[in-house]
Amino acid sequence: TVYRYERSGVLHGLMRVRGFTQDDAHIICRKEQVKDEIKKVLGFCYDMLKLFGFTNISTYISTKPKEKAVGDTDQWQLAENALKQAVEDLSLPFEIDEGGGAFYGPKIDIKIKDAIGRQWQCSTIQFDFNLPQRFNMSFINEKGEKEQPMMIHRALLGSLERFLGILIEHYSGKFPL
């Protein structure tokens, strides 16, 4: 459960609320595993959205913000390349959102259009360079050396409340079996 102080003028039914539930998880892996893990999650996100009948799906890759960012240049480069390569390997059209990443890592945002053409952000696949560092996470690699893992945050449907609202609007309340 997540709580955000949204101004009253931007609240919008189930689509934009102050308290919501995310279907998020964190994948902790080695650098060599990131591209394959991203491809798996990306495929899972697309499969889930298509299962619910969404076909107008857009993919955006958000890169390092210009202001503040944690993590070193090598981490950002590895992560941004892995995101781009995963999307290209799956032959998905995408756009680059230059500087649109969070301060703690680059991301993929997946947006869907509802029945009346409104675009909604749902799935997110995002690197997090902050938490492994803050929690001093490490593992012993095959060379016997201590190494910091990569962390990938993923939310398949995003806010469950927003997704339910999109489904209600998309199907006008007449859900398919």
N, C-alpha and C positions, 0 to 999 in steps of 0.2 A: 504494500500500500504506500502511495506517495501523496504528499500534500504540497500544494503550491498556492501562493497567494496570487490569484488571478483577479484583476480588477473586475468589478461587477459589470462593466460594459462589454467585456469580452466573453463572459460566460454564455454558453450556448447549449442548452439541453444536456444530452449525454456527450456531446462532441467536445466541449471545453468546460471542464469542471475543476473544482479546487481539490477534491480528494478522489484518487483513482487507483486502480490496480493494474500493475504491469506484469506480463508473463515473461519476466526477465531471468536470465541466468548468466553465469560467467564461465567461459571456457579458458582453462589455464593450460598452456602448452609451450613447447619449444619453438624457437624461431623457425625451424625447418618445417614445422607443422601448420603454420598460420594460413598459408594459401589453401591447403586442403580443407582445413576447418572452416574457413570462410565460404568456400564452395559448397560444403555440406549444408551449412546454415542458410546460405542464400537459396539453394535449391529447395530446402525445407520451407522457407518463407514463401517462395513462389508456389510450391505445391499446396500449401495451406490456403493461400489467397484464391487460387484457382478452384480448390475444392468448394469454397464458398461462392463460386460463380463470378469472381472478378477476373476480367480479362484485360482491362485497360490499366496496366501497371507500369509505373515509371521508376527508374533507378537513378539515384544521385549519389555521387561520391564527394564528400566534403573534406577539404584539405586543411592543412595547418593554418590556424588563425594568425593574423599579422601582429596582433598585440602580444598577449601573454600565452605561453604554452610550456608544459612540463615535458620531460623526455628529451633525449638528445637527437641531433639531426639524423643520425643513423637509424634510430628507432622510427622516426617519422617517415623516412625514405622507404625503409623496409615495409612498414605498414601500408603506406599509400600505394606502393607498387603491388603489394599482395592484394589489396582491394581491387585495383584496376585489373590485375591479371585474372583474378577469380571471375569478375564480371565478363571479361573478354573470353575466357575459356568456356563460359556458359552461353556465349553469343547473345548476351543481353545488351540492348541499347542503353546508354547511360549518358548523363550530363555531369560535368564537373562543377561543383560549387566551391570556387576558389576562396580559401580562408573561412569556410563555413563549418569547419570541424570544431569540436569542443577544445578547451584548453588542455585536456588530458588525452586527446587522441583523435585521429581521423575516423570517418565513419561512412557507412552506406545507409541511406534512407530510402525506403521503398514506399511509394505513394500510390494510392488507388483512386480511381474516379468512381463516384456513385452514379446512380441512374440519371441524375439531372446534371451531370458533368462537373460536379465539385470535386476537387482533388483533396485527399486527406492523407496525412502522413501516418503510416502504421508501423511497419517493421523497421528495426534498426539493428545494424551490426556495427559495433564500435570498439575500437581499441581503447584501452585504459592503461596509460603509462604511470599514472599516479598511484593507484592502489598497490601494485607489486612493490613499488619503492617505499611507500609509507608503511606497509606491513613487513618490510624487509624480507619478502618472499624469495626463496631460492631452492634450487635442487642441485644434485650432483650429476653432472653430465657424463658422457661416456669416457671422457679423458680424466675423470676423477676430480674435476674442477667445479667450484661453486658457480652457479649461473642463475641469473634472474629470469623467471619465465615471462612469457607474453600473456596478457589477459585480454580476452575478447568478450565484451558485453553483447548479449543478443536479446532482443525482444521480438518474438515472432509476429504477434498481432498488435503489439504496442499497448495502448490503454484498452483494457477490456471493455470499459464503459463506452469509449469512442467507437470501438469496433462494433459493439452491439447497436449503437445508434446508427452507424453507417449501414449495417444490415437491415435495420428497420426501414430506413429511408430508401435503400436500394431496392428492396422487395415490396415497398409500400405495405409492410406488415404481413404480406402473403408469402410466408417462407416456403421454399421448396422442401419436398420430403427428403 
